[in-house]
Amino acid sequence: MIALIQRVTEARVEVAGDVVGEINQGILVLLGVQKDDSIADAQRLAERVVGYRIFADAEDKMNLDVRDIGGSLLVVSQFTLAADTKRGRRPSFSSAGSPQHAQTLYHVFCDAVRALKVPVQTGRFAADMQVSLTNDGPVTFLLES
């Protein structure tokens, strides 16, 4: 699994003009599922994202995680993260998980974050979404399980 995480002061996702998920300070997670990913991968990645220290402490060092700052996650499914872009001018999606597999692991990931006591907002799986954010820093990391 792949999580592109961005530290945000705010983020939201809209579908057909309606806001379906919105957070203030926290992490926007663009989540990609590959065909060989498992439930254990989703749970492990949730723990990594929640525990990743990307927020500044009193000395302006990245020592705090999203729980430490009372933040939230906005999780958006991102099929294109699983693309193979090593050759040519067009991405290949042969390593991407099937929609059914991806949706299952997307929900496992979100449930695992909730179990870690972090508020979660989501996009709408497989919908045409418009994502808006204010990237704080900017701070962006790519995490994999």
C-alpha positions as CSV (number, residue, x, y, z in Angstrom):
1,M,0.0,0.0,0.0
2,I,1.0,3.5,-0.7
3,A,0.1,6.6,1.3
4,L,1.1,10.1,0.0
5,I,0.6,12.2,3.2
6,Q,0.5,15.9,3.4
7,R,0.5,18.0,6.5
8,V,-2.4,20.4,6.2
9,T,-4.0,23.3,8.0
10,E,-7.2,22.4,6.2
11,A,-8.4,20.0,3.5
12,R,-11.7,19.0,1.9
13,V,-13.0,16.7,-0.8
14,E,-16.1,17.4,-3.0
15,V,-18.1,15.1,-5.2
16,A,-20.5,16.8,-7.7
17,G,-20.2,20.1,-5.8
18,D,-21.0,18.6,-2.4
19,V,-18.4,18.5,0.4
20,V,-18.1,14.8,1.5
21,G,-15.1,15.1,3.8
22,E,-13.4,18.0,5.5
23,I,-10.7,18.6,8.2
24,N,-8.8,21.4,9.8
25,Q,-5.3,20.7,11.0
26,G,-4.1,17.2,10.3
27,I,-3.1,14.9,7.5
28,L,-4.5,14.5,4.0
29,V,-3.8,10.9,3.0
30,L,-3.9,9.9,-0.7
31,L,-4.2,6.1,-0.4
32,G,-3.2,3.7,-3.2
33,V,-3.8,-0.1,-3.1
34,Q,-1.7,-2.6,-5.0
35,K,-2.9,-6.1,-5.9
36,D,-0.6,-7.9,-3.5
37,D,-1.5,-5.7,-0.5
38,S,-3.1,-7.4,2.5
39,I,-5.2,-6.5,5.6
40,A,-2.0,-6.6,7.6
41,D,-0.5,-4.0,5.2
42,A,-3.4,-1.7,5.6
43,Q,-3.3,-1.9,9.4
44,R,0.5,-1.4,9.5
45,L,0.3,1.6,7.2
46,A,-2.5,3.1,9.4
47,E,-0.2,2.8,12.4
48,R,2.7,4.4,10.5
49,V,0.7,7.3,9.3
50,V,-0.9,8.1,12.7
51,G,2.5,7.7,14.4
52,Y,4.5,9.7,11.9
53,R,6.0,12.7,13.5
54,I,5.5,15.5,11.1
55,F,4.2,18.3,13.3
56,A,6.4,20.8,15.1
57,D,7.0,20.9,18.8
58,A,7.7,23.9,20.9
59,E,11.3,24.0,19.5
60,D,10.0,23.9,15.9
61,K,11.2,20.3,15.4
62,M,9.1,17.6,13.8
63,N,8.5,15.6,16.9
64,L,4.7,15.4,17.2
65,D,2.3,13.1,15.5
66,V,-1.3,13.8,14.6
67,R,-2.6,12.6,17.9
68,D,-0.2,14.9,19.8
69,I,-1.7,18.0,18.1
70,G,-5.4,16.8,18.2
71,G,-5.6,16.6,14.5
72,S,-7.6,14.6,12.0
73,L,-7.1,12.6,8.8
74,L,-8.8,13.1,5.5
75,V,-8.4,9.8,3.5
76,V,-8.9,9.9,-0.2
77,S,-8.6,6.8,-2.4
78,Q,-6.0,7.4,-5.1
79,F,-5.9,4.6,-7.7
80,T,-3.2,6.4,-9.7
81,L,-0.6,6.0,-6.9
82,A,-0.3,2.3,-7.9
83,A,0.8,3.2,-11.4
84,D,4.0,2.0,-13.0
85,T,5.6,5.1,-14.5
86,K,9.1,3.8,-15.2
87,R,8.8,3.6,-18.9
88,G,7.0,5.4,-21.8
89,R,4.6,8.3,-21.7
90,R,1.6,6.5,-20.4
91,P,1.2,4.9,-16.9
92,S,0.5,1.2,-16.5
93,F,-1.9,0.1,-13.8
94,S,-1.1,-3.6,-13.9
95,S,0.1,-3.5,-10.2
96,A,-3.0,-1.8,-8.9
97,G,-5.5,-3.7,-6.8
98,S,-8.9,-4.5,-8.3
99,P,-11.7,-2.0,-7.3
100,Q,-13.2,-4.6,-4.9
101,H,-9.8,-5.4,-3.2
102,A,-8.9,-1.7,-3.0
103,Q,-12.2,-0.7,-1.5
104,T,-11.9,-3.4,1.2
105,L,-8.4,-2.3,2.2
106,Y,-9.4,1.4,2.0
107,H,-12.1,0.7,4.7
108,V,-9.7,-1.5,6.7
109,F,-7.2,1.4,6.7
110,C,-9.8,4.0,7.8
111,D,-11.1,1.6,10.5
112,A,-7.6,1.1,11.8
113,V,-7.0,4.8,12.1
114,R,-10.3,5.2,14.0
115,A,-9.2,2.4,16.3
116,L,-6.2,4.5,17.1
117,K,-8.5,7.3,18.3
118,V,-7.9,9.7,15.4
119,P,-10.9,11.4,13.8
120,V,-11.2,10.4,10.1
121,Q,-13.1,12.0,7.2
122,T,-13.1,10.4,3.8
123,G,-13.7,11.0,0.2
124,R,-16.0,8.8,-1.8
125,F,-14.4,5.6,-3.1
126,A,-14.2,5.5,-6.9
127,A,-15.9,8.9,-7.4
128,D,-14.7,11.8,-9.4
129,M,-13.4,13.9,-6.5
130,Q,-12.1,17.4,-6.2
131,V,-9.6,17.7,-3.4
132,S,-8.6,21.1,-1.9
133,L,-5.9,21.6,0.7
134,T,-3.6,24.1,2.3
135,N,-0.3,22.2,2.6
136,D,1.4,23.3,5.8
137,G,5.1,23.8,5.1
138,P,4.8,22.3,2.5
139,V,5.3,18.9,4.1
140,T,4.7,15.8,2.0
141,F,5.9,12.2,2.4
142,L,5.4,9.0,0.6
143,L,5.0,6.0,3.0
144,E,4.6,2.4,1.9
145,S,3.8,-0.8,3.8
